[in-house]
Amino acid sequence: MERRHLENREACPLLPVVGGVLTAQVTVEFKRNYNADFYHASLRYAQSLWMEGKPAQALLQLNKALMADLAGDETILSEWPLPYAAKRWVMVNCPAGEFLGNPVRHYQHLATRMSGPRPELRRWRAWACFHLAEVVVGGEANPRDERQLEREKIVIPELSEALVQLGSLGLRGEAKLAEEVIAG
């Protein structure tokens, strides 16, 4: 089946516009070079997936964008800030019937199973996204993984702790950005 963007699909205004369907190749070509171009490619691929009606996959690409090794002074960040607001937009605007998965559980698992580059920073970003997901889509339909919490003796950090850690480990202004997006 040929992949295509959905007709009458509103693009996420917090992500770069794309002219057509993109594939994973747009990020794979960077291999492990998680630079500003990789960041931009991840945002573009997330938009393309959103436009195809794949919101869960779009969120995964936004996670990938947070793997980028950015110093905070890159030009791309002035146009396309770290994608906390884009994640919120995707969760809020996901049409009924499209697969979003359980973002609360997803971010819980991501935070507790982090690997790859800069795992400590990315873990705290995942905890911030966990709190964002609880605010936006939480509840009975998107519960925490209580079995994992009990089995692995995990204590979910408070949002305030995640923000302190983002303030320490993240980009300049990242904690404030995350806090504002979570607050809505």
Rosetta constraint file for C-alpha pairs under 8 A:
AtomPair CA 3 CA 21 HARMONIC 6.96 0.50
AtomPair CA 3 CA 52 HARMONIC 7.43 0.50
AtomPair CA 4 CA 20 HARMONIC 7.67 0.50
AtomPair CA 4 CA 21 HARMONIC 6.00 0.50
AtomPair CA 4 CA 52 HARMONIC 5.96 0.50
AtomPair CA 5 CA 9 HARMONIC 7.57 0.50
AtomPair CA 5 CA 20 HARMONIC 7.23 0.50
AtomPair CA 5 CA 21 HARMONIC 6.48 0.50
AtomPair CA 5 CA 48 HARMONIC 7.27 0.50
AtomPair CA 5 CA 51 HARMONIC 4.96 0.50
AtomPair CA 5 CA 52 HARMONIC 4.29 0.50
AtomPair CA 5 CA 53 HARMONIC 7.46 0.50
AtomPair CA 6 CA 51 HARMONIC 5.95 0.50
AtomPair CA 6 CA 52 HARMONIC 5.43 0.50
AtomPair CA 6 CA 53 HARMONIC 6.67 0.50
AtomPair CA 9 CA 51 HARMONIC 6.10 0.50
AtomPair CA 10 CA 51 HARMONIC 7.44 0.50
AtomPair CA 11 CA 15 HARMONIC 7.94 0.50
AtomPair CA 11 CA 17 HARMONIC 7.20 0.50
AtomPair CA 11 CA 47 HARMONIC 7.03 0.50
AtomPair CA 11 CA 50 HARMONIC 7.48 0.50
AtomPair CA 11 CA 51 HARMONIC 6.33 0.50
AtomPair CA 12 CA 47 HARMONIC 6.66 0.50
AtomPair CA 12 CA 50 HARMONIC 7.64 0.50
AtomPair CA 12 CA 86 HARMONIC 7.24 0.50
AtomPair CA 12 CA 89 HARMONIC 7.16 0.50
AtomPair CA 12 CA 90 HARMONIC 7.30 0.50
AtomPair CA 14 CA 80 HARMONIC 7.17 0.50
AtomPair CA 14 CA 83 HARMONIC 7.83 0.50
AtomPair CA 14 CA 85 HARMONIC 7.14 0.50
AtomPair CA 14 CA 86 HARMONIC 5.32 0.50
AtomPair CA 14 CA 89 HARMONIC 7.87 0.50
AtomPair CA 15 CA 43 HARMONIC 6.06 0.50
AtomPair CA 15 CA 44 HARMONIC 6.74 0.50
AtomPair CA 15 CA 46 HARMONIC 7.85 0.50
AtomPair CA 15 CA 47 HARMONIC 6.06 0.50
AtomPair CA 15 CA 80 HARMONIC 6.90 0.50
AtomPair CA 15 CA 86 HARMONIC 6.77 0.50
AtomPair CA 16 CA 43 HARMONIC 6.67 0.50
AtomPair CA 16 CA 44 HARMONIC 5.56 0.50
AtomPair CA 16 CA 47 HARMONIC 6.85 0.50
AtomPair CA 16 CA 80 HARMONIC 7.69 0.50
AtomPair CA 17 CA 44 HARMONIC 7.00 0.50
AtomPair CA 17 CA 47 HARMONIC 7.03 0.50
AtomPair CA 18 CA 44 HARMONIC 6.41 0.50
AtomPair CA 18 CA 47 HARMONIC 7.02 0.50
AtomPair CA 18 CA 48 HARMONIC 6.48 0.50
AtomPair CA 20 CA 48 HARMONIC 7.25 0.50
AtomPair CA 21 CA 48 HARMONIC 5.68 0.50
AtomPair CA 21 CA 49 HARMONIC 7.82 0.50
AtomPair CA 21 CA 52 HARMONIC 7.75 0.50
AtomPair CA 22 CA 26 HARMONIC 6.96 0.50
AtomPair CA 22 CA 44 HARMONIC 7.97 0.50
AtomPair CA 22 CA 45 HARMONIC 5.91 0.50
AtomPair CA 22 CA 48 HARMONIC 5.88 0.50
AtomPair CA 22 CA 49 HARMONIC 7.78 0.50
AtomPair CA 23 CA 45 HARMONIC 7.01 0.50
AtomPair CA 24 CA 28 HARMONIC 6.09 0.50
AtomPair CA 24 CA 45 HARMONIC 7.34 0.50
AtomPair CA 25 CA 29 HARMONIC 5.94 0.50
AtomPair CA 26 CA 30 HARMONIC 7.96 0.50
AtomPair CA 26 CA 41 HARMONIC 6.01 0.50
AtomPair CA 26 CA 42 HARMONIC 7.67 0.50
AtomPair CA 26 CA 45 HARMONIC 7.16 0.50
AtomPair CA 27 CA 31 HARMONIC 7.63 0.50
AtomPair CA 27 CA 38 HARMONIC 6.17 0.50
AtomPair CA 27 CA 41 HARMONIC 5.89 0.50
AtomPair CA 27 CA 42 HARMONIC 6.18 0.50
AtomPair CA 27 CA 45 HARMONIC 7.87 0.50
AtomPair CA 30 CA 34 HARMONIC 6.92 0.50
AtomPair CA 30 CA 38 HARMONIC 6.39 0.50
AtomPair CA 33 CA 38 HARMONIC 7.29 0.50
AtomPair CA 34 CA 38 HARMONIC 5.40 0.50
AtomPair CA 34 CA 39 HARMONIC 7.00 0.50
AtomPair CA 34 CA 67 HARMONIC 6.69 0.50
AtomPair CA 34 CA 68 HARMONIC 4.53 0.50
AtomPair CA 34 CA 69 HARMONIC 5.55 0.50
AtomPair CA 35 CA 39 HARMONIC 6.38 0.50
AtomPair CA 35 CA 68 HARMONIC 5.59 0.50
AtomPair CA 35 CA 69 HARMONIC 5.63 0.50
AtomPair CA 35 CA 70 HARMONIC 6.65 0.50
AtomPair CA 36 CA 40 HARMONIC 6.27 0.50
AtomPair CA 36 CA 68 HARMONIC 6.76 0.50
AtomPair CA 36 CA 69 HARMONIC 7.47 0.50
AtomPair CA 36 CA 70 HARMONIC 6.56 0.50
AtomPair CA 36 CA 74 HARMONIC 7.11 0.50
AtomPair CA 36 CA 76 HARMONIC 6.92 0.50
AtomPair CA 37 CA 41 HARMONIC 6.08 0.50
AtomPair CA 38 CA 42 HARMONIC 6.07 0.50
AtomPair CA 38 CA 65 HARMONIC 7.37 0.50
AtomPair CA 38 CA 68 HARMONIC 6.73 0.50
AtomPair CA 39 CA 43 HARMONIC 6.35 0.50
AtomPair CA 39 CA 64 HARMONIC 7.97 0.50
AtomPair CA 39 CA 65 HARMONIC 4.89 0.50
AtomPair CA 39 CA 66 HARMONIC 7.53 0.50
AtomPair CA 39 CA 67 HARMONIC 7.93 0.50
AtomPair CA 39 CA 68 HARMONIC 5.56 0.50
AtomPair CA 40 CA 44 HARMONIC 6.19 0.50
AtomPair CA 40 CA 65 HARMONIC 7.62 0.50
AtomPair CA 40 CA 76 HARMONIC 7.26 0.50
AtomPair CA 41 CA 45 HARMONIC 6.05 0.50
AtomPair CA 42 CA 46 HARMONIC 6.10 0.50
AtomPair CA 42 CA 61 HARMONIC 5.74 0.50
AtomPair CA 42 CA 62 HARMONIC 6.62 0.50
AtomPair CA 42 CA 64 HARMONIC 6.46 0.50
AtomPair CA 42 CA 65 HARMONIC 5.16 0.50
AtomPair CA 43 CA 47 HARMONIC 6.34 0.50
AtomPair CA 43 CA 61 HARMONIC 6.99 0.50
AtomPair CA 43 CA 62 HARMONIC 6.31 0.50
AtomPair CA 43 CA 65 HARMONIC 6.40 0.50
AtomPair CA 44 CA 48 HARMONIC 6.32 0.50
AtomPair CA 45 CA 49 HARMONIC 6.21 0.50
AtomPair CA 45 CA 58 HARMONIC 7.51 0.50
AtomPair CA 45 CA 61 HARMONIC 6.82 0.50
AtomPair CA 46 CA 50 HARMONIC 6.15 0.50
AtomPair CA 46 CA 57 HARMONIC 7.33 0.50
AtomPair CA 46 CA 58 HARMONIC 4.26 0.50
AtomPair CA 46 CA 59 HARMONIC 6.96 0.50
AtomPair CA 46 CA 60 HARMONIC 7.81 0.50
AtomPair CA 46 CA 61 HARMONIC 5.15 0.50
AtomPair CA 46 CA 62 HARMONIC 6.21 0.50
AtomPair CA 47 CA 51 HARMONIC 6.11 0.50
AtomPair CA 47 CA 58 HARMONIC 6.73 0.50
AtomPair CA 48 CA 52 HARMONIC 6.28 0.50
AtomPair CA 48 CA 58 HARMONIC 7.85 0.50
AtomPair CA 49 CA 53 HARMONIC 6.50 0.50
AtomPair CA 49 CA 54 HARMONIC 5.22 0.50
AtomPair CA 49 CA 55 HARMONIC 6.78 0.50
AtomPair CA 49 CA 57 HARMONIC 6.45 0.50
AtomPair CA 49 CA 58 HARMONIC 5.25 0.50
AtomPair CA 50 CA 54 HARMONIC 5.18 0.50
AtomPair CA 50 CA 55 HARMONIC 5.14 0.50
AtomPair CA 50 CA 57 HARMONIC 7.76 0.50
AtomPair CA 50 CA 58 HARMONIC 5.51 0.50
AtomPair CA 50 CA 90 HARMONIC 7.78 0.50
AtomPair CA 53 CA 98 HARMONIC 6.73 0.50
AtomPair CA 54 CA 58 HARMONIC 6.24 0.50
AtomPair CA 54 CA 98 HARMONIC 7.05 0.50
AtomPair CA 54 CA 99 HARMONIC 6.76 0.50
AtomPair CA 54 CA 100 HARMONIC 7.68 0.50
AtomPair CA 55 CA 59 HARMONIC 6.27 0.50
AtomPair CA 55 CA 90 HARMONIC 6.51 0.50
AtomPair CA 55 CA 91 HARMONIC 7.76 0.50
AtomPair CA 55 CA 94 HARMONIC 6.59 0.50
AtomPair CA 55 CA 98 HARMONIC 7.18 0.50
AtomPair CA 55 CA 99 HARMONIC 6.53 0.50
AtomPair CA 55 CA 100 HARMONIC 5.50 0.50
AtomPair CA 56 CA 60 HARMONIC 6.48 0.50
AtomPair CA 56 CA 99 HARMONIC 6.11 0.50
AtomPair CA 56 CA 100 HARMONIC 4.35 0.50
AtomPair CA 56 CA 101 HARMONIC 6.05 0.50
AtomPair CA 57 CA 61 HARMONIC 6.39 0.50
AtomPair CA 58 CA 62 HARMONIC 6.35 0.50
AtomPair CA 58 CA 90 HARMONIC 7.95 0.50
AtomPair CA 59 CA 63 HARMONIC 6.33 0.50
AtomPair CA 59 CA 87 HARMONIC 6.29 0.50
AtomPair CA 59 CA 90 HARMONIC 7.47 0.50
AtomPair CA 60 CA 64 HARMONIC 6.37 0.50
AtomPair CA 61 CA 65 HARMONIC 6.27 0.50
AtomPair CA 62 CA 66 HARMONIC 6.63 0.50
AtomPair CA 62 CA 83 HARMONIC 6.42 0.50
AtomPair CA 62 CA 87 HARMONIC 7.09 0.50
AtomPair CA 63 CA 67 HARMONIC 7.00 0.50
AtomPair CA 64 CA 68 HARMONIC 7.44 0.50
AtomPair CA 65 CA 83 HARMONIC 7.72 0.50
AtomPair CA 66 CA 82 HARMONIC 7.19 0.50
AtomPair CA 66 CA 83 HARMONIC 7.73 0.50
AtomPair CA 66 CA 122 HARMONIC 7.12 0.50
AtomPair CA 66 CA 125 HARMONIC 7.98 0.50
AtomPair CA 67 CA 117 HARMONIC 7.00 0.50
AtomPair CA 67 CA 118 HARMONIC 7.78 0.50
AtomPair CA 67 CA 122 HARMONIC 7.11 0.50
AtomPair CA 70 CA 74 HARMONIC 7.06 0.50
AtomPair CA 70 CA 171 HARMONIC 7.87 0.50
AtomPair CA 71 CA 171 HARMONIC 6.73 0.50
AtomPair CA 72 CA 77 HARMONIC 7.08 0.50
AtomPair CA 72 CA 171 HARMONIC 5.39 0.50
AtomPair CA 72 CA 172 HARMONIC 6.45 0.50
AtomPair CA 73 CA 77 HARMONIC 7.28 0.50
AtomPair CA 74 CA 78 HARMONIC 7.49 0.50
AtomPair CA 75 CA 79 HARMONIC 7.12 0.50
AtomPair CA 76 CA 80 HARMONIC 5.78 0.50
AtomPair CA 76 CA 81 HARMONIC 7.56 0.50
AtomPair CA 77 CA 81 HARMONIC 4.52 0.50
AtomPair CA 77 CA 82 HARMONIC 6.87 0.50
AtomPair CA 82 CA 174 HARMONIC 7.69 0.50
AtomPair CA 83 CA 87 HARMONIC 6.12 0.50
AtomPair CA 84 CA 88 HARMONIC 6.42 0.50
AtomPair CA 84 CA 129 HARMONIC 7.32 0.50
AtomPair CA 84 CA 177 HARMONIC 7.68 0.50
AtomPair CA 84 CA 178 HARMONIC 6.19 0.50
AtomPair CA 84 CA 181 HARMONIC 6.53 0.50
AtomPair CA 85 CA 89 HARMONIC 6.11 0.50
AtomPair CA 85 CA 181 HARMONIC 5.63 0.50
AtomPair CA 86 CA 90 HARMONIC 6.18 0.50
AtomPair CA 87 CA 91 HARMONIC 6.29 0.50
AtomPair CA 88 CA 92 HARMONIC 6.04 0.50
AtomPair CA 88 CA 132 HARMONIC 7.19 0.50
AtomPair CA 88 CA 133 HARMONIC 7.62 0.50
AtomPair CA 88 CA 136 HARMONIC 7.07 0.50
AtomPair CA 88 CA 181 HARMONIC 7.38 0.50
AtomPair CA 89 CA 93 HARMONIC 5.85 0.50
AtomPair CA 90 CA 94 HARMONIC 5.75 0.50
AtomPair CA 91 CA 100 HARMONIC 7.49 0.50
AtomPair CA 91 CA 133 HARMONIC 7.77 0.50
AtomPair CA 91 CA 136 HARMONIC 6.91 0.50
AtomPair CA 91 CA 137 HARMONIC 7.02 0.50
AtomPair CA 92 CA 136 HARMONIC 6.71 0.50
AtomPair CA 92 CA 137 HARMONIC 7.69 0.50
AtomPair CA 94 CA 98 HARMONIC 6.73 0.50
AtomPair CA 94 CA 100 HARMONIC 7.16 0.50
AtomPair CA 101 CA 106 HARMONIC 7.90 0.50
AtomPair CA 102 CA 106 HARMONIC 6.06 0.50
AtomPair CA 102 CA 141 HARMONIC 7.76 0.50
AtomPair CA 102 CA 142 HARMONIC 5.11 0.50
AtomPair CA 102 CA 143 HARMONIC 7.56 0.50
AtomPair CA 103 CA 107 HARMONIC 6.02 0.50
AtomPair CA 103 CA 130 HARMONIC 7.33 0.50
AtomPair CA 103 CA 133 HARMONIC 5.85 0.50
AtomPair CA 103 CA 137 HARMONIC 7.64 0.50
AtomPair CA 103 CA 142 HARMONIC 7.01 0.50
AtomPair CA 104 CA 108 HARMONIC 6.26 0.50
AtomPair CA 104 CA 130 HARMONIC 5.37 0.50
AtomPair CA 104 CA 131 HARMONIC 7.71 0.50
AtomPair CA 104 CA 133 HARMONIC 5.25 0.50
AtomPair CA 104 CA 134 HARMONIC 5.84 0.50
AtomPair CA 104 CA 137 HARMONIC 7.68 0.50
AtomPair CA 104 CA 138 HARMONIC 6.63 0.50
AtomPair CA 104 CA 142 HARMONIC 6.00 0.50
AtomPair CA 104 CA 143 HARMONIC 6.52 0.50
AtomPair CA 104 CA 144 HARMONIC 6.01 0.50
AtomPair CA 105 CA 109 HARMONIC 6.13 0.50
AtomPair CA 105 CA 130 HARMONIC 7.79 0.50
AtomPair CA 105 CA 142 HARMONIC 7.09 0.50
AtomPair CA 105 CA 143 HARMONIC 6.63 0.50
AtomPair CA 105 CA 144 HARMONIC 5.15 0.50
AtomPair CA 105 CA 145 HARMONIC 5.75 0.50
AtomPair CA 106 CA 110 HARMONIC 6.07 0.50
AtomPair CA 106 CA 130 HARMONIC 7.94 0.50
AtomPair CA 107 CA 111 HARMONIC 5.95 0.50
AtomPair CA 107 CA 126 HARMONIC 5.51 0.50
AtomPair CA 107 CA 127 HARMONIC 6.68 0.50
AtomPair CA 107 CA 129 HARMONIC 6.36 0.50
AtomPair CA 107 CA 130 HARMONIC 4.91 0.50
AtomPair CA 108 CA 112 HARMONIC 6.29 0.50
AtomPair CA 108 CA 126 HARMONIC 7.36 0.50
AtomPair CA 108 CA 127 HARMONIC 6.93 0.50
AtomPair CA 108 CA 130 HARMONIC 6.10 0.50
AtomPair CA 108 CA 144 HARMONIC 7.29 0.50
AtomPair CA 108 CA 145 HARMONIC 7.55 0.50
AtomPair CA 109 CA 113 HARMONIC 5.95 0.50
AtomPair CA 110 CA 114 HARMONIC 5.77 0.50
AtomPair CA 110 CA 123 HARMONIC 7.35 0.50
AtomPair CA 110 CA 126 HARMONIC 6.34 0.50
AtomPair CA 111 CA 122 HARMONIC 7.66 0.50
AtomPair CA 111 CA 123 HARMONIC 4.66 0.50
AtomPair CA 111 CA 124 HARMONIC 7.10 0.50
AtomPair CA 111 CA 125 HARMONIC 7.99 0.50
AtomPair CA 111 CA 126 HARMONIC 5.08 0.50
AtomPair CA 111 CA 127 HARMONIC 5.92 0.50
AtomPair CA 112 CA 123 HARMONIC 7.33 0.50
AtomPair CA 114 CA 119 HARMONIC 5.80 0.50
AtomPair CA 114 CA 122 HARMONIC 7.38 0.50
AtomPair CA 114 CA 123 HARMONIC 6.11 0.50
AtomPair CA 115 CA 119 HARMONIC 5.52 0.50
AtomPair CA 118 CA 122 HARMONIC 6.30 0.50
AtomPair CA 119 CA 123 HARMONIC 5.83 0.50
AtomPair CA 120 CA 124 HARMONIC 6.52 0.50
AtomPair CA 121 CA 125 HARMONIC 6.30 0.50
AtomPair CA 121 CA 165 HARMONIC 7.89 0.50
AtomPair CA 121 CA 166 HARMONIC 7.06 0.50
AtomPair CA 121 CA 169 HARMONIC 5.78 0.50
AtomPair CA 121 CA 170 HARMONIC 6.38 0.50
AtomPair CA 122 CA 126 HARMONIC 6.10 0.50
AtomPair CA 123 CA 127 HARMONIC 6.33 0.50
AtomPair CA 124 CA 128 HARMONIC 6.20 0.50
AtomPair CA 124 CA 162 HARMONIC 5.60 0.50
AtomPair CA 124 CA 163 HARMONIC 8.00 0.50
AtomPair CA 124 CA 165 HARMONIC 6.54 0.50
AtomPair CA 124 CA 166 HARMONIC 6.37 0.50
AtomPair CA 125 CA 129 HARMONIC 6.23 0.50
AtomPair CA 125 CA 162 HARMONIC 7.58 0.50
AtomPair CA 125 CA 166 HARMONIC 7.02 0.50
AtomPair CA 126 CA 130 HARMONIC 6.04 0.50
AtomPair CA 127 CA 131 HARMONIC 6.38 0.50
AtomPair CA 127 CA 157 HARMONIC 7.43 0.50
AtomPair CA 127 CA 159 HARMONIC 7.66 0.50
AtomPair CA 127 CA 162 HARMONIC 6.29 0.50
AtomPair CA 128 CA 132 HARMONIC 6.26 0.50
AtomPair CA 128 CA 159 HARMONIC 6.55 0.50
AtomPair CA 128 CA 162 HARMONIC 5.89 0.50
AtomPair CA 128 CA 163 HARMONIC 7.17 0.50
AtomPair CA 128 CA 178 HARMONIC 6.97 0.50
AtomPair CA 129 CA 133 HARMONIC 6.02 0.50
AtomPair CA 130 CA 134 HARMONIC 6.24 0.50
AtomPair CA 131 CA 135 HARMONIC 6.31 0.50
AtomPair CA 131 CA 159 HARMONIC 6.43 0.50
AtomPair CA 131 CA 182 HARMONIC 7.26 0.50
AtomPair CA 132 CA 136 HARMONIC 6.18 0.50
AtomPair CA 132 CA 181 HARMONIC 7.68 0.50
AtomPair CA 132 CA 182 HARMONIC 4.98 0.50
AtomPair CA 133 CA 137 HARMONIC 5.51 0.50
AtomPair CA 133 CA 138 HARMONIC 6.16 0.50
AtomPair CA 134 CA 138 HARMONIC 3.99 0.50
AtomPair CA 134 CA 139 HARMONIC 7.26 0.50
AtomPair CA 134 CA 142 HARMONIC 7.89 0.50
AtomPair CA 135 CA 182 HARMONIC 7.03 0.50
AtomPair CA 137 CA 141 HARMONIC 7.84 0.50
AtomPair CA 137 CA 142 HARMONIC 6.52 0.50
AtomPair CA 138 CA 142 HARMONIC 5.08 0.50
AtomPair CA 138 CA 143 HARMONIC 6.41 0.50
AtomPair CA 139 CA 143 HARMONIC 5.87 0.50
AtomPair CA 145 CA 149 HARMONIC 6.46 0.50
AtomPair CA 146 CA 150 HARMONIC 6.12 0.50
AtomPair CA 147 CA 151 HARMONIC 5.86 0.50
AtomPair CA 148 CA 152 HARMONIC 5.70 0.50
AtomPair CA 148 CA 153 HARMONIC 7.76 0.50
AtomPair CA 148 CA 154 HARMONIC 7.51 0.50
AtomPair CA 149 CA 153 HARMONIC 5.46 0.50
AtomPair CA 149 CA 154 HARMONIC 4.71 0.50
AtomPair CA 149 CA 155 HARMONIC 6.95 0.50
AtomPair CA 150 CA 154 HARMONIC 6.79 0.50
AtomPair CA 157 CA 161 HARMONIC 6.13 0.50
AtomPair CA 157 CA 162 HARMONIC 6.65 0.50
AtomPair CA 158 CA 162 HARMONIC 6.56 0.50
AtomPair CA 159 CA 163 HARMONIC 6.17 0.50
AtomPair CA 160 CA 164 HARMONIC 6.24 0.50
AtomPair CA 161 CA 165 HARMONIC 6.22 0.50
AtomPair CA 162 CA 166 HARMONIC 6.13 0.50
AtomPair CA 163 CA 167 HARMONIC 6.02 0.50
AtomPair CA 163 CA 175 HARMONIC 5.10 0.50
AtomPair CA 163 CA 176 HARMONIC 7.78 0.50
AtomPair CA 163 CA 178 HARMONIC 7.56 0.50
AtomPair CA 163 CA 179 HARMONIC 7.11 0.50
AtomPair CA 164 CA 168 HARMONIC 6.32 0.50
AtomPair CA 164 CA 175 HARMONIC 7.17 0.50
AtomPair CA 165 CA 169 HARMONIC 5.89 0.50
AtomPair CA 165 CA 170 HARMONIC 7.54 0.50
AtomPair CA 166 CA 170 HARMONIC 4.63 0.50
AtomPair CA 166 CA 171 HARMONIC 7.65 0.50
AtomPair CA 166 CA 174 HARMONIC 6.49 0.50
AtomPair CA 166 CA 175 HARMONIC 5.13 0.50
AtomPair CA 167 CA 171 HARMONIC 7.51 0.50
AtomPair CA 167 CA 172 HARMONIC 7.31 0.50
AtomPair CA 167 CA 173 HARMONIC 7.33 0.50
AtomPair CA 167 CA 174 HARMONIC 6.66 0.50
AtomPair CA 167 CA 175 HARMONIC 5.05 0.50
AtomPair CA 167 CA 176 HARMONIC 7.97 0.50
AtomPair CA 170 CA 174 HARMONIC 5.97 0.50
AtomPair CA 170 CA 175 HARMONIC 7.31 0.50
AtomPair CA 173 CA 177 HARMONIC 6.17 0.50
AtomPair CA 174 CA 178 HARMONIC 6.11 0.50
AtomPair CA 175 CA 179 HARMONIC 6.06 0.50
AtomPair CA 176 CA 180 HARMONIC 6.10 0.50
AtomPair CA 177 CA 181 HARMONIC 6.23 0.50
AtomPair CA 178 CA 182 HARMONIC 6.09 0.50
AtomPair CA 179 CA 183 HARMONIC 6.07 0.50
AtomPair CA 180 CA 184 HARMONIC 6.25 0.50
